[in-house]
Amino acid sequence: MAFDEGLASRLEEIITRDFVHVSGLTETRMFGGFGYLLNGNMCIGIHKDTLIVRVGVDVAPTLIAEDGVRPMDLTGRVMKGWATVEPEALEEDGDFRRFCHHAIDFVSELPAK
């Protein structure tokens, strides 16, 4: 399984419904999964059955302290400023949107690539 297509569909639905006003969001394949770039920067995606979010080194520790959220580690090395959100923390659309919002807010402040 490269990525959970149901979770990817939920991400796509939330992005197109709640973040349509954000210009520069583009779909991509990354980390063997599905996700979005914002102005050319990696932002948010699905890896296997988890949501991965780029939120920066200031917000990541706060999110990682929540149940169902852990540091992002796809290769044996933690990626600073990223978090991995387990399915149990994504059951409610409001929570899913909140994680997306954190990622979009952070990445929108980065220089475009």
Secondary structure as GFF3:
##gff-version 3
##sequence-region A 1 113
A	DSSP	alpha_helix	5	18	.	.	.	ID=ss1
A	DSSP	beta_strand	25	30	.	.	.	ID=ss2
A	DSSP	beta_strand	33	38	.	.	.	ID=ss3
A	DSSP	beta_strand	41	47	.	.	.	ID=ss4
A	DSSP	beta_strand	50	54	.	.	.	ID=ss5
A	DSSP	alpha_helix	56	64	.	.	.	ID=ss6
A	DSSP	beta_strand	69	71	.	.	.	ID=ss7
A	DSSP	beta_strand	82	85	.	.	.	ID=ss8
A	DSSP	three_ten_helix	87	90	.	.	.	ID=ss9
A	DSSP	alpha_helix	93	107	.	.	.	ID=ss10
###
